[in-house]
Amino acid sequence: MLPHAYFVRHGLTDWNAEGRFQGQTDTDINETGRRQADRNGARLAELIGTAEGFDFVASPKRRTRETMERVRAAMGLPREGYRTDDRLIEMHYGDWERFTLAEIEQRTPGSSEAREGDKWHYRPPGEKAESYELLAERISPWLAELKQPTLCVTHGGIIRVLFRLIEGWPVEAACKDPVPQNRILELNEGRLRWL
C-alpha cells in the first residue's frame, strides 16, 4: 500500500488566471498564489505539525519551488529543506505553450474539438508534446517508489493522473476534473480526498 501523502498544486500564476497553457514553461506564482501557498502551509501545520519523517519533494519549476518554500515556511520549517524530481514536472503542451485555447483555435481551427474528443490520449502539435497517457507513464515509476510519508508540490496534470493511477478513475473524469490551487489532496490508506 502507498504511504500517507499530501499533494499541493502550485499557487495561481498570471497564466493560470489568463487560461494560458503553461506546461513546462517556467512561470512564477502571483500574489494570489502566494496567499494560497501560505494558507495550504498553515493547514498542513495543523494536520501534520512539522511533518517529522516526511519526505518533501517538488517539481523543479519556479512556481512549484516557491509554493513549496512558502508551504514549509508556514509550517515553521526552513524553506530549503526539500528535494526536486524532474518526473513531477507538468506535461509538455508542445506548440500550445504560452497560448490560450481561443488563441490556438484562431491559429488552428478545430484544435479544441480534437482535444476534447479524446483528451487523455490527445497530444498537441510539437516535438516534445505529451498526452495525459504519456504523463501517466512518466509518473508511474515515481509513484511506485513512494516508501515513506510524503509532501509533494506539483502541477494540475500530475494530480489528474494520480486520480487515474490510484483511484482508477475513468480517463474522461481524470483529465477533466478540476484541480484547485487552494486545497490539499490527501492520500491515506490507498484513497485520495480533497481537504
N, CA, C and O atoms as a DFTB+ gen file, in Angstrom:
780 C
 N C O
     1  1       0.835      -1.194       0.000
     2  2       0.000       0.000       0.000
     3  2       0.876       1.253       0.000
     4  3       1.941       1.288       0.617
     5  1       0.407       2.267      -0.699
     6  2       1.144       3.528      -0.754
     7  2       1.146       4.198       0.609
     8  3       0.184       4.069       1.366
     9  1       2.224       4.916       0.932
    10  2       2.282       5.609       2.225
    11  2       1.365       6.832       2.252
    12  3       0.853       7.280       1.226
    13  1       1.180       7.352       3.463
    14  2       0.419       8.578       3.649
    15  2       1.125       9.709       2.904
    16  3       2.343       9.851       3.011
    17  1       0.380      10.508       2.156
    18  2       0.993      11.599       1.397
    19  2       0.015      12.754       1.248
    20  3      -1.201      12.572       1.306
    21  1       0.568      13.938       1.058
    22  2      -0.209      15.132       0.763
    23  2       0.335      15.738      -0.526
    24  3       1.546      15.818      -0.729
    25  1      -0.579      16.160      -1.390
    26  2      -0.218      16.783      -2.657
    27  2      -0.808      18.185      -2.695
    28  3      -1.972      18.397      -2.355
    29  1       0.019      19.138      -3.117
    30  2      -0.402      20.529      -3.244
    31  2      -0.074      20.973      -4.665
    32  3       1.052      20.809      -5.133
    33  1      -1.059      21.532      -5.337
    34  2      -0.783      22.139      -6.642
    35  2      -0.157      23.503      -6.397
    36  3      -0.500      24.184      -5.431
    37  1       0.763      23.902      -7.272
    38  2       1.389      25.222      -7.130
    39  2       0.327      26.301      -7.077
    40  3      -0.780      26.127      -7.588
    41  1       0.673      27.416      -6.455
    42  2      -0.237      28.548      -6.374
    43  2      -0.523      29.161      -7.735
    44  3       0.180      28.901      -8.712
    45  1      -1.558      29.972      -7.779
    46  2      -2.011      30.597      -9.018
    47  2      -0.903      31.428      -9.665
    48  3      -0.147      32.118      -8.981
    49  1      -0.822      31.351     -10.983
    50  2       0.072      32.201     -11.769
    51  2      -0.783      33.127     -12.626
    52  3      -1.984      32.902     -12.781
    53  1      -0.175      34.155     -13.175
    54  2      -0.913      35.028     -14.103
    55  2      -1.403      34.227     -15.304
    56  3      -2.503      34.463     -15.804
    57  1      -0.590      33.283     -15.765
    58  2      -1.001      32.461     -16.908
    59  2      -2.201      31.579     -16.559
    60  3      -3.079      31.382     -17.400
    61  1      -2.257      31.045     -15.335
    62  2      -3.452      30.310     -14.914
    63  2      -4.672      31.230     -15.023
    64  3      -5.705      30.849     -15.573
    65  1      -4.534      32.426     -14.499
    66  2      -5.656      33.369     -14.478
    67  2      -6.098      33.731     -15.894
    68  3      -7.279      33.993     -16.126
    69  1      -5.162      33.747     -16.837
    70  2      -5.469      34.091     -18.228
    71  2      -5.888      32.875     -19.053
    72  3      -6.286      33.025     -20.208
    73  1      -5.806      31.680     -18.479
    74  2      -6.151      30.464     -19.217
    75  2      -5.099      30.050     -20.227
    76  3      -5.416      29.411     -21.230
    77  1      -3.841      30.412     -19.969
    78  2      -2.754      30.041     -20.883
    79  2      -2.188      28.671     -20.513
    80  3      -2.070      28.333     -19.335
    81  1      -1.840      27.890     -21.534
    82  2      -1.166      26.614     -21.297
    83  2       0.260      26.917     -20.844
    84  3       1.028      27.539     -21.578
    85  1       0.612      26.478     -19.639
    86  2       1.959      26.690     -19.124
    87  2       2.853      25.498     -19.418
    88  3       3.962      25.648     -19.930
    89  1       2.350      24.301     -19.084
    90  2       3.147      23.104     -19.307
    91  2       4.500      23.217     -18.641
    92  3       4.589      23.418     -17.429
    93  1       5.553      23.088     -19.430
    94  2       6.903      23.099     -18.890
    95  2       7.578      24.463     -18.995
    96  3       8.760      24.597     -18.680
    97  1       6.836      25.470     -19.436
    98  2       7.363      26.829     -19.429
    99  2       7.460      27.289     -17.975
   100  3       6.539      27.072     -17.189
   101  1       8.570      27.918     -17.624
   102  2       8.783      28.351     -16.243
   103  2       8.062      29.673     -15.999
   104  3       8.337      30.671     -16.665
   105  1       7.150      29.673     -15.051
   106  2       6.409      30.881     -14.683
   107  2       6.420      31.003     -13.161
   108  3       6.780      30.061     -12.455
   109  1       6.026      32.161     -12.674
   110  2       6.029      32.436     -11.234
   111  2       4.606      32.529     -10.706
   112  3       3.686      32.892     -11.439
   113  1       4.429      32.202      -9.434
   114  2       3.125      32.406      -8.823
   115  2       2.934      33.894      -8.559
   116  3       3.894      34.641      -8.366
   117  1       1.669      34.304      -8.557
   118  2       1.361      35.714      -8.298
   119  2       0.950      35.899      -6.831
   120  3       1.067      34.974      -6.028
   121  1       0.474      37.089      -6.494
   122  2       0.136      37.360      -5.084
   123  2      -0.967      36.440      -4.578
   124  3      -0.923      35.995      -3.432
   125  1      -1.947      36.153      -5.412
   126  2      -2.993      35.199      -5.015
   127  2      -2.374      33.836      -4.768
   128  3      -2.701      33.169      -3.786
   129  1      -1.482      33.420      -5.657
   130  2      -0.804      32.135      -5.497
   131  2       0.031      32.059      -4.233
   132  3       0.119      31.003      -3.607
   133  1       0.642      33.168      -3.853
   134  2       1.434      33.196      -2.614
   135  2       0.527      33.039      -1.396
   136  3       0.866      32.332      -0.447
   137  1      -0.622      33.700      -1.432
   138  2      -1.576      33.544      -0.316
   139  2      -2.086      32.108      -0.244
   140  3      -2.237      31.558       0.847
   141  1      -2.353      31.493      -1.404
   142  2      -2.802      30.092      -1.429
   143  2      -1.747      29.175      -0.815
   144  3      -2.069      28.297      -0.014
   145  1      -0.496      29.381      -1.191
   146  2       0.588      28.553      -0.666
   147  2       0.720      28.729       0.847
   148  3       0.892      27.753       1.577
   149  1       0.640      29.961       1.309
   150  2       0.741      30.231       2.747
   151  2      -0.395      29.555       3.517
   152  3      -0.175      28.963       4.573
   153  1      -1.621      29.652       2.970
   154  2      -2.772      29.025       3.638
   155  2      -2.646      27.498       3.639
   156  3      -2.948      26.845       4.637
   157  1      -2.200      26.941       2.519
   158  2      -2.016      25.480       2.474
   159  2      -0.956      25.043       3.480
   160  3      -1.100      24.002       4.121
   161  1       0.101      25.830       3.619
   162  2       1.135      25.508       4.604
   163  2       0.603      25.575       6.024
   164  3       0.914      24.711       6.844
   165  1      -0.198      26.592       6.324
   166  2      -0.785      26.711       7.668
   167  2      -1.707      25.529       7.952
   168  3      -1.721      25.002       9.064
   169  1      -2.470      25.118       6.954
   170  2      -3.367      23.956       7.120
   171  2      -2.565      22.678       7.334
   172  3      -2.931      21.849       8.167
   173  1      -1.479      22.513       6.590
   174  2      -0.633      21.329       6.768
   175  2       0.003      21.320       8.150
   176  3       0.165      20.259       8.754
   177  1       0.361      22.486       8.648
   178  2       0.917      22.558      10.009
   179  2      -0.111      22.047      11.022
   180  3       0.250      21.365      11.982
   181  1      -1.376      22.369      10.813
   182  2      -2.440      21.867      11.692
   183  2      -2.575      20.349      11.577
   184  3      -2.810      19.661      12.571
   185  1      -2.426      19.839      10.364
   186  2      -2.637      18.405      10.108
   187  2      -1.468      17.537      10.566
   188  3      -1.663      16.483      11.171
   189  1      -0.238      18.001      10.265
   190  2       0.929      17.125      10.499
   191  2       2.071      17.816      11.233
   192  3       3.176      17.278      11.293
   193  1       1.826      18.991      11.789
   194  2       2.867      19.673      12.555
   195  2       4.096      19.958      11.711
   196  3       4.003      20.572      10.648
   197  1       5.251      19.506      12.193
   198  2       6.498      19.723      11.448
   199  2       6.777      18.582      10.470
   200  3       7.832      18.547       9.836
   201  1       5.829      17.648      10.351
   202  2       5.925      16.555       9.375
   203  2       7.195      15.724       9.567
   204  3       7.863      15.363       8.598
   205  1       7.512      15.432      10.804
   206  2       8.687      14.610      11.089
   207  2       8.549      13.261      10.391
   208  3       7.504      12.615      10.470
   209  1       9.601      12.847       9.714
   210  2       9.590      11.586       8.981
   211  2       9.054      11.706       7.568
   212  3       9.057      10.729       6.819
   213  1       8.591      12.898       7.191
   214  2       8.070      13.109       5.837
   215  2       9.194      13.448       4.863
   216  3      10.163      14.118       5.221
   217  1       9.048      12.977       3.637
   218  2       9.891      13.393       2.523
   219  2       9.196      14.583       1.875
   220  3       7.988      14.543       1.640
   221  1       9.944      15.632       1.586
   222  2       9.404      16.816       0.909
   223  2       9.978      16.848      -0.498
   224  3      11.196      16.890      -0.674
   225  1       9.100      16.829      -1.506
   226  2       9.570      16.782      -2.893
   227  2       8.684      17.669      -3.755
   228  3       7.474      17.761      -3.549
   229  1       9.317      18.321      -4.728
   230  2       8.582      19.226      -5.614
   231  2       9.091      19.091      -7.037
   232  3      10.210      18.638      -7.280
   233  1       8.242      19.493      -7.967
   234  2       8.685      19.718      -9.340
   235  2       9.733      20.828      -9.306
   236  3       9.636      21.730      -8.474
   237  1      10.733      20.786     -10.190
   238  2      11.776      21.818     -10.150
   239  2      11.396      23.163     -10.768
   240  3      12.234      24.063     -10.820
   241  1      10.169      23.324     -11.233
   242  2       9.763      24.597     -11.825
   243  2       9.658      25.692     -10.763
   244  3       9.394      25.404      -9.595
   245  1       9.865      26.953     -11.170
   246  2       9.843      28.064     -10.211
   247  2       8.533      28.133      -9.445
   248  3       8.530      28.380      -8.239
   249  1       7.424      27.919     -10.134
   250  2       6.129      28.059      -9.467
   251  2       5.907      26.993      -8.393
   252  3       5.245      27.251      -7.388
   253  1       6.455      25.807      -8.603
   254  2       6.306      24.751      -7.594
   255  2       7.320      24.921      -6.473
   256  3       7.011      24.648      -5.313
   257  1       8.521      25.367      -6.804
   258  2       9.527      25.568      -5.760
   259  2       9.114      26.691      -4.817
   260  3       9.238      26.553      -3.600
   261  1       8.621      27.808      -5.368
   262  2       8.202      28.896      -4.481
   263  2       7.018      28.450      -3.623
   264  3       6.948      28.780      -2.440
   265  1       6.094      27.703      -4.216
   266  2       4.965      27.185      -3.431
   267  2       5.467      26.312      -2.292
   268  3       5.032      26.476      -1.152
   269  1       6.382      25.380      -2.585
   270  2       6.926      24.501      -1.548
   271  2       7.612      25.314      -0.456
   272  3       7.419      25.051       0.731
   273  1       8.402      26.290      -0.851
   274  2       9.136      27.082       0.136
   275  2       8.183      27.875       1.032
   276  3       8.434      28.023       2.229
   277  1       7.113      28.374       0.467
   278  2       6.132      29.113       1.261
   279  2       5.351      28.155       2.161
   280  3       5.053      28.492       3.307
   281  1       5.018      26.967       1.657
   282  2       4.348      25.948       2.474
   283  2       5.225      25.596       3.672
   284  3       4.750      25.572       4.808
   285  1       6.499      25.324       3.419
   286  2       7.406      24.946       4.501
   287  2       7.551      26.083       5.516
   288  3       7.550      25.836       6.722
   289  1       7.674      27.317       5.043
   290  2       7.797      28.449       5.962
   291  2       6.554      28.563       6.841
   292  3       6.665      28.815       8.041
   293  1       5.371      28.380       6.250
   294  2       4.129      28.459       7.028
   295  2       4.014      27.311       8.026
   296  3       3.283      27.413       9.011
   297  1       4.735      26.219       7.773
   298  2       4.761      25.090       8.703
   299  2       5.823      25.279       9.792
   300  3       5.950      24.449      10.693
   301  1       6.584      26.376       9.702
   302  2       7.639      26.631      10.686
   303  2       8.919      25.886      10.369
   304  3       9.739      25.653      11.257
   305  1       9.099      25.507       9.101
   306  2      10.277      24.751       8.668
   307  2      11.179      25.619       7.800
   308  3      10.710      26.589       7.204
   309  1      12.477      25.284       7.717
   310  2      13.359      26.015       6.792
   311  2      12.848      25.883       5.356
   312  3      12.432      24.804       4.932
   313  1      12.885      26.965       4.631
   314  2      12.363      26.971       3.258
   315  2      13.041      25.943       2.354
   316  3      12.388      25.361       1.488
   317  1      14.339      25.714       2.543
   318  2      15.101      24.926       1.571
   319  2      15.168      23.431       1.870
   320  3      15.909      22.726       1.184
   321  1      14.454      22.919       2.832
   322  2      14.586      21.516       3.221
   323  2      13.747      20.561       2.393
   324  3      12.930      19.821       2.941
   325  1      13.936      20.568       1.082
   326  2      13.178      19.668       0.204
   327  2      14.043      19.316      -0.999
   328  3      15.081      19.935      -1.235
   329  1      13.605      18.319      -1.752
   330  2      14.309      17.945      -2.973
   331  2      13.366      18.129      -4.161
   332  3      12.161      18.301      -3.982
   333  1      13.916      18.092      -5.367
   334  2      13.095      18.171      -6.570
   335  2      13.228      16.880      -7.364
   336  3      14.206      16.146      -7.220
   337  1      12.237      16.612      -8.201
   338  2      12.241      15.429      -9.057
   339  2      11.660      15.829     -10.409
   340  3      10.523      16.293     -10.488
   341  1      12.436      15.650     -11.465
   342  2      12.001      16.045     -12.810
   343  2      10.742      15.320     -13.270
   344  3      10.017      15.830     -14.124
   345  1      10.474      14.150     -12.724
   346  2       9.294      13.406     -13.151
   347  2       8.002      14.092     -12.717
   348  3       6.925      13.765     -13.215
   349  1       8.107      15.039     -11.793
   350  2       6.930      15.758     -11.289
   351  2       6.615      17.018     -12.084
   352  3       5.691      17.752     -11.733
   353  1       7.369      17.283     -13.151
   354  2       7.113      18.452     -13.995
   355  2       5.794      18.255     -14.744
   356  3       5.424      17.137     -15.102
   357  1       5.108      19.351     -14.966
   358  2       3.841      19.326     -15.707
   359  2       4.045      18.730     -17.098
   360  3       5.159      18.707     -17.621
   361  1       2.967      18.257     -17.675
   362  2       3.073      17.705     -19.030
   363  2       3.408      18.816     -20.013
   364  3       3.054      19.978     -19.814
   365  1       4.092      18.432     -21.068
   366  2       4.519      19.388     -22.093
   367  2       3.389      19.569     -23.095
   368  3       2.867      18.598     -23.643
   369  1       3.019      20.825     -23.325
   370  2       1.941      21.128     -24.266
   371  2       2.455      21.493     -25.651
   372  3       1.696      22.005     -26.473
   373  1       3.720      21.241     -25.922
   374  2       4.263      21.456     -27.265
   375  2       4.083      22.883     -27.744
   376  3       4.382      23.837     -27.026
   377  1       3.588      23.020     -28.972
   378  2       3.422      24.336     -29.599
   379  2       2.303      25.159     -28.961
   380  3       2.145      26.339     -29.273
   381  1       1.529      24.540     -28.070
   382  2       0.433      25.260     -27.430
   383  2       0.881      26.082     -26.230
   384  3       0.153      26.969     -25.785
   385  1       2.059      25.805     -25.704
   386  2       2.501      26.534     -24.512
   387  2       2.582      28.028     -24.804
   388  3       3.035      28.454     -25.867
   389  1       2.135      28.796     -23.842
   390  2       2.094      30.264     -23.880
   391  2       0.790      30.817     -24.466
   392  3       0.553      32.023     -24.403
   393  1      -0.054      29.958     -25.032
   394  2      -1.271      30.423     -25.693
   395  2      -2.520      29.986     -24.938
   396  3      -2.506      28.991     -24.213
   397  1      -3.611      30.750     -25.119
   398  2      -4.917      30.335     -24.611
   399  2      -5.556      29.432     -25.654
   400  3      -5.126      29.401     -26.807
   401  1      -6.590      28.694     -25.242
   402  2      -7.281      27.827     -26.192
   403  2      -7.927      28.646     -27.306
   404  3      -7.967      28.204     -28.454
   405  1      -8.434      29.834     -26.977
   406  2      -9.028      30.707     -28.002
   407  2      -7.979      31.125     -29.032
   408  3      -8.262      31.153     -30.230
   409  1      -6.768      31.450     -28.568
   410  2      -5.697      31.829     -29.498
   411  2      -5.292      30.639     -30.368
   412  3      -5.033      30.797     -31.561
   413  1      -5.238      29.465     -29.775
   414  2      -4.887      28.254     -30.526
   415  2      -5.950      27.976     -31.578
   416  3      -5.635      27.617     -32.713
   417  1      -7.200      28.142     -31.198
   418  2      -8.311      27.888     -32.118
   419  2      -8.279      28.861     -33.292
   420  3      -8.615      28.488     -34.416
   421  1      -7.877      30.105     -33.039
   422  2      -7.747      31.084     -34.128
   423  2      -6.665      30.660     -35.111
   424  3      -6.829      30.796     -36.324
   425  1      -5.565      30.147     -34.584
   426  2      -4.428      29.745     -35.421
   427  2      -4.700      28.428     -36.143
   428  3      -4.329      28.254     -37.304
   429  1      -5.358      27.500     -35.435
   430  2      -5.609      26.170     -35.984
   431  2      -7.039      25.762     -35.641
   432  3      -7.255      25.064     -34.649
   433  1      -8.015      26.181     -36.436
   434  2      -9.412      25.849     -36.139
   435  2      -9.621      24.336     -36.012
   436  3      -9.047      23.546     -36.761
   437  1     -10.459      23.959     -35.042
   438  2     -10.748      22.547     -34.811
   439  2      -9.870      21.898     -33.757
   440  3     -10.106      20.749     -33.383
   441  1      -8.859      22.610     -33.269
   442  2      -7.924      22.039     -32.282
   443  2      -8.621      21.673     -30.987
   444  3      -8.411      20.583     -30.454
   445  1      -9.457      22.583     -30.472
   446  2     -10.108      22.303     -29.189
   447  2     -11.078      21.145     -29.312
   448  3     -11.204      20.350     -28.381
   449  1     -11.764      21.030     -30.435
   450  2     -12.694      19.917     -30.640
   451  2     -11.938      18.590     -30.705
   452  3     -12.386      17.590     -30.143
   453  1     -10.805      18.580     -31.383
   454  2      -9.999      17.355     -31.466
   455  2      -9.507      16.935     -30.087
   456  3      -9.509      15.751     -29.751
   457  1      -9.089      17.907     -29.300
   458  2      -8.606      17.600     -27.948
   459  2      -9.732      17.080     -27.067
   460  3      -9.553      16.097     -26.348
   461  1     -10.875      17.723     -27.115
   462  2     -11.994      17.309     -26.267
   463  2     -12.514      15.926     -26.643
   464  3     -13.086      15.233     -25.802
   465  1     -12.324      15.517     -27.894
   466  2     -12.802      14.211     -28.342
   467  2     -12.128      13.043     -27.638
   468  3     -12.740      11.990     -27.454
   469  1     -10.867      13.223     -27.241
   470  2     -10.133      12.166     -26.525
   471  2      -8.996      12.818     -25.769
   472  3      -7.827      12.661     -26.120
   473  1      -9.352      13.552     -24.725
   474  2      -8.393      14.394     -24.004
   475  2      -7.251      13.585     -23.394
   476  3      -6.126      14.082     -23.324
   477  1      -7.507      12.357     -22.952
   478  2      -6.477      11.546     -22.306
   479  2      -5.342      11.192     -23.270
   480  3      -4.173      11.198     -22.884
   481  1      -5.684      10.887     -24.513
   482  2      -4.680      10.432     -25.481
   483  2      -4.193      11.541     -26.415
   484  3      -3.229      11.339     -27.154
   485  1      -4.838      12.699     -26.394
   486  2      -4.514      13.761     -27.341
   487  2      -3.147      14.381     -27.050
   488  3      -2.844      14.742     -25.912
   489  1      -2.342      14.496     -28.079
   490  2      -1.048      15.184     -27.985
   491  2      -1.098      16.430     -28.840
   492  3      -1.336      16.335     -30.044
   493  1      -0.880      17.605     -28.249
   494  2      -0.816      18.821     -29.069
   495  2       0.341      18.723     -30.053
   496  3       1.234      17.894     -29.875
   497  1       0.338      19.549     -31.078
   498  2       1.467      19.536     -32.011
   499  2       2.745      20.000     -31.315
   500  3       2.694      20.767     -30.353
   501  1       3.875      19.535     -31.801
   502  2       5.163      19.919     -31.217
   503  2       5.958      18.699     -30.821
   504  3       5.407      17.707     -30.346
   505  1       7.254      18.782     -31.021
   506  2       8.145      17.639     -30.831
   507  2       8.095      17.061     -29.421
   508  3       8.116      15.841     -29.260
   509  1       8.030      17.908     -28.398
   510  2       8.098      17.422     -27.015
   511  2       6.730      17.228     -26.370
   512  3       6.646      16.844     -25.203
   513  1       5.660      17.490     -27.117
   514  2       4.311      17.455     -26.546
   515  2       3.976      16.084     -25.966
   516  3       4.390      15.046     -26.483
   517  1       3.205      16.115     -24.867
   518  2       2.788      14.890     -24.195
   519  2       1.263      14.841     -24.108
   520  3       0.588      15.866     -24.194
   521  1       0.747      13.648     -23.939
   522  2      -0.662      13.431     -23.608
   523  2      -0.728      13.071     -22.130
   524  3       0.303      12.856     -21.491
   525  1      -1.940      13.005     -21.587
   526  2      -2.086      12.521     -20.220
   527  2      -1.596      11.080     -20.109
   528  3      -1.035      10.684     -19.088
   529  1      -1.810      10.311     -21.154
   530  2      -1.355       8.920     -21.140
   531  2       0.168       8.838     -20.996
   532  3       0.680       8.027     -20.224
   533  1       0.886       9.677     -21.741
   534  2       2.351       9.710     -21.627
   535  2       2.787      10.238     -20.264
   536  3       3.784       9.784     -19.702
   537  1       2.039      11.193     -19.742
   538  2       2.347      11.713     -18.417
   539  2       2.192      10.619     -17.361
   540  3       2.992      10.530     -16.429
   541  1       1.163       9.791     -17.510
   542  2       0.960       8.673     -16.583
   543  2       2.139       7.701     -16.639
   544  3       2.556       7.176     -15.607
   545  1       2.673       7.462     -17.821
   546  2       3.843       6.586     -17.951
   547  2       5.056       7.191     -17.256
   548  3       5.878       6.467     -16.696
   549  1       5.169       8.514     -17.292
   550  2       6.303       9.191     -16.651
   551  2       6.182       9.175     -15.132
   552  3       7.181       9.012     -14.432
   553  1       4.956       9.343     -14.615
   554  2       4.789       9.471     -13.173
   555  2       4.651       8.125     -12.466
   556  3       4.902       8.041     -11.264
   557  1       4.263       7.083     -13.176
   558  2       4.052       5.762     -12.537
   559  2       5.267       5.262     -11.773
   560  3       5.109       4.807     -10.640
   561  1       6.481       5.321     -12.336
   562  2       7.646       4.853     -11.569
   563  2       7.883       5.673     -10.300
   564  3       8.274       5.121      -9.272
   565  1       7.647       6.992     -10.366
   566  2       7.795       7.828      -9.173
   567  2       6.818       7.374      -8.091
   568  3       7.188       7.240      -6.925
   569  1       5.580       7.141      -8.486
   570  2       4.561       6.717      -7.528
   571  2       4.927       5.369      -6.913
   572  3       4.739       5.160      -5.714
   573  1       5.443       4.465      -7.722
   574  2       5.828       3.138      -7.229
   575  2       6.977       3.221      -6.226
   576  3       7.124       2.335      -5.384
   577  1       7.787       4.268      -6.307
   578  2       8.938       4.431      -5.410
   579  2       8.577       5.062      -4.070
   580  3       9.430       5.133      -3.186
   581  1       7.347       5.519      -3.894
   582  2       6.962       6.137      -2.619
   583  2       7.021       5.095      -1.513
   584  3       6.315       4.088      -1.553
   585  1       7.865       5.349      -0.533
   586  2       8.032       4.389       0.567
   587  2       7.807       5.005       1.938
   588  3       7.669       4.279       2.922
   589  1       7.768       6.329       2.020
   590  2       7.608       6.989       3.315
   591  2       6.580       8.096       3.180
   592  3       6.260       8.505       2.064
   593  1       6.056       8.590       4.294
   594  2       5.124       9.715       4.210
   595  2       5.767      10.863       3.413
   596  3       6.952      11.158       3.566
   597  1       4.960      11.496       2.567
   598  2       5.497      12.460       1.610
   599  2       4.603      13.675       1.499
   600  3       3.377      13.570       1.549
   601  1       5.233      14.839       1.348
   602  2       4.531      16.061       0.991
   603  2       5.079      16.500      -0.357
   604  3       6.270      16.777      -0.491
   605  1       4.211      16.561      -1.345
   606  2       4.617      16.817      -2.726
   607  2       3.926      18.066      -3.259
   608  3       2.711      18.211      -3.127
   609  1       4.699      18.967      -3.861
   610  2       4.140      20.120      -4.563
   611  2       4.380      19.907      -6.051
   612  3       5.517      19.748      -6.495
   613  1       3.291      19.906      -6.813
   614  2       3.391      19.571      -8.220
   615  2       2.377      20.372      -9.037
   616  3       2.022      21.491      -8.666
   617  1       1.917      19.806     -10.134
   618  2       1.086      20.509     -11.117
   619  2      -0.271      19.824     -11.288
   620  3      -0.468      18.687     -10.859
   621  1      -1.194      20.536     -11.919
   622  2      -2.538      20.014     -12.129
   623  2      -2.577      18.718     -12.915
   624  3      -3.310      17.796     -12.554
   625  1      -1.795      18.634     -13.992
   626  2      -1.793      17.421     -14.807
   627  2      -1.348      16.200     -14.024
   628  3      -1.919      15.119     -14.168
   629  1      -0.323      16.372     -13.191
   630  2       0.168      15.263     -12.367
   631  2      -0.934      14.794     -11.423
   632  3      -1.148      13.592     -11.267
   633  1      -1.629      15.730     -10.799
   634  2      -2.680      15.360      -9.853
   635  2      -3.815      14.636     -10.564
   636  3      -4.365      13.676     -10.024
   637  1      -4.177      15.081     -11.770
   638  2      -5.215      14.368     -12.533
   639  2      -4.799      12.924     -12.805
   640  3      -5.604      12.001     -12.675
   641  1      -3.551      12.741     -13.177
   642  2      -3.042      11.397     -13.450
   643  2      -3.058      10.541     -12.182
   644  3      -3.323       9.341     -12.251
   645  1      -2.778      11.148     -11.028
   646  2      -2.812      10.386      -9.776
   647  2      -4.199       9.802      -9.521
   648  3      -4.312       8.681      -9.025
   649  1      -5.247      10.540      -9.850
   650  2      -6.596      10.004      -9.677
   651  2      -6.819       8.782     -10.561
   652  3      -7.497       7.838     -10.155
   653  1      -6.264       8.793     -11.745
   654  2      -6.377       7.633     -12.639
   655  2      -5.567       6.454     -12.091
   656  3      -6.064       5.329     -12.047
   657  1      -4.321       6.710     -11.673
   658  2      -3.430       5.634     -11.233
   659  2      -3.815       5.060      -9.876
   660  3      -3.718       3.851      -9.666
   661  1      -4.248       5.905      -8.960
   662  2      -4.530       5.449      -7.596
   663  2      -5.985       5.021      -7.429
   664  3      -6.270       3.969      -6.857
   665  1      -6.899       5.842      -7.932
   666  2      -8.323       5.579      -7.740
   667  2      -8.945       4.802      -8.899
   668  3     -10.063       4.300      -8.787
   669  1      -8.219       4.707     -10.006
   670  2      -8.774       4.011     -11.168
   671  2      -9.886       4.769     -11.867
   672  3     -10.746       4.168     -12.511
   673  1      -9.868       6.101     -11.740
   674  2     -10.910       6.910     -12.379
   675  2     -10.928       6.662     -13.882
   676  3      -9.876       6.414     -14.471
   677  1     -12.091       6.722     -14.516
   678  2     -12.142       6.683     -15.985
   679  2     -11.343       7.852     -16.547
   680  3     -11.262       8.913     -15.927
   681  1     -10.760       7.656     -17.711
   682  2      -9.897       8.700     -18.273
   683  2     -10.649      10.014     -18.475
   684  3     -10.074      11.089     -18.304
   685  1     -11.932       9.935     -18.837
   686  2     -12.709      11.155     -19.073
   687  2     -12.787      12.008     -17.811
   688  3     -12.659      13.231     -17.872
   689  1     -12.996      11.360     -16.674
   690  2     -13.091      12.098     -15.408
   691  2     -11.727      12.587     -14.961
   692  3     -11.591      13.723     -14.505
   693  1     -10.717      11.739     -15.088
   694  2      -9.385      12.076     -14.582
   695  2      -8.814      13.318     -15.254
   696  3      -8.216      14.161     -14.585
   697  1      -8.988      13.442     -16.560
   698  2      -8.340      14.570     -17.242
   699  2      -9.197      15.825     -17.291
   700  3      -8.741      16.861     -17.774
   701  1     -10.429      15.753     -16.800
   702  2     -11.288      16.936     -16.836
   703  2     -11.631      17.476     -15.450
   704  3     -12.089      18.612     -15.327
   705  1     -11.418      16.679     -14.410
   706  2     -11.814      17.105     -13.072
   707  2     -10.988      18.316     -12.642
   708  3      -9.781      18.344     -12.880
   709  1     -11.608      19.316     -12.016
   710  2     -10.849      20.494     -11.588
   711  2      -9.808      20.144     -10.525
   712  3     -10.013      19.254      -9.700
   713  1      -8.696      20.861     -10.565
   714  2      -7.628      20.672      -9.569
   715  2      -7.383      22.022      -8.902
   716  3      -6.635      22.848      -9.425
   717  1      -8.013      22.248      -7.744
   718  2      -7.891      23.559      -7.085
   719  2      -6.483      23.823      -6.564
   720  3      -5.739      22.903      -6.222
   721  1      -6.143      25.098      -6.515
   722  2      -4.835      25.508      -6.012
   723  2      -4.891      25.952      -4.561
   724  3      -3.862      26.255      -3.957
   725  1      -6.084      25.990      -4.007
   726  2      -6.244      26.455      -2.624
   727  2      -6.662      25.327      -1.691
   728  3      -7.149      25.576      -0.588
   729  1      -6.470      24.072      -2.135
   730  2      -6.819      22.924      -1.306
   731  2      -5.672      21.920      -1.322
   732  3      -4.759      22.001      -2.143
   733  1      -5.745      20.982      -0.399
   734  2      -4.716      19.945      -0.247
   735  2      -5.356      18.608      -0.576
   736  3      -6.485      18.334      -0.169
   737  1      -4.639      17.782      -1.308
   738  2      -5.095      16.437      -1.642
   739  2      -4.368      15.447      -0.743
   740  3      -3.139      15.392      -0.728
   741  1      -5.136      14.672       0.001
   742  2      -4.542      13.688       0.907
   743  2      -4.659      12.290       0.319
   744  3      -5.705      11.905      -0.204
   745  1      -3.567      11.539       0.412
   746  2      -3.561      10.108       0.094
   747  2      -3.419       9.371       1.409
   748  3      -2.400       9.494       2.089
   749  1      -4.440       8.602       1.772
   750  2      -4.411       7.875       3.030
   751  2      -5.103       6.531       2.838
   752  3      -6.235       6.465       2.358
   753  1      -4.406       5.455       3.220
   754  2      -4.921       4.099       3.082
   755  2      -5.387       3.810       1.660
   756  3      -6.424       3.184       1.441
   757  1      -4.594       4.284       0.700
   758  2      -4.856       3.997      -0.701
   759  2      -5.964       4.792      -1.349
   760  3      -6.358       4.494      -2.476
   761  1      -6.484       5.813      -0.651
   762  2      -7.572       6.629      -1.197
   763  2      -7.165       8.098      -1.209
   764  3      -6.423       8.562      -0.343
   765  1      -7.669       8.821      -2.216
   766  2      -7.409      10.250      -2.340
   767  2      -8.649      11.033      -1.932
   768  3      -9.774      10.650      -2.251
   769  1      -8.424      12.143      -1.217
   770  2      -9.546      13.031      -0.901
   771  2      -9.043      14.459      -0.752
   772  3      -7.954      14.707      -0.234
   773  1      -9.873      15.399      -1.226
   774  2      -9.560      16.822      -1.088
   775  2      -9.913      17.280       0.320
   776  3     -10.976      16.950       0.845
   777  1      -9.016      18.037       0.919
   778  2      -9.252      18.605       2.255
   779  2      -9.629      20.071       2.121
   780  3      -9.870      20.740       3.126
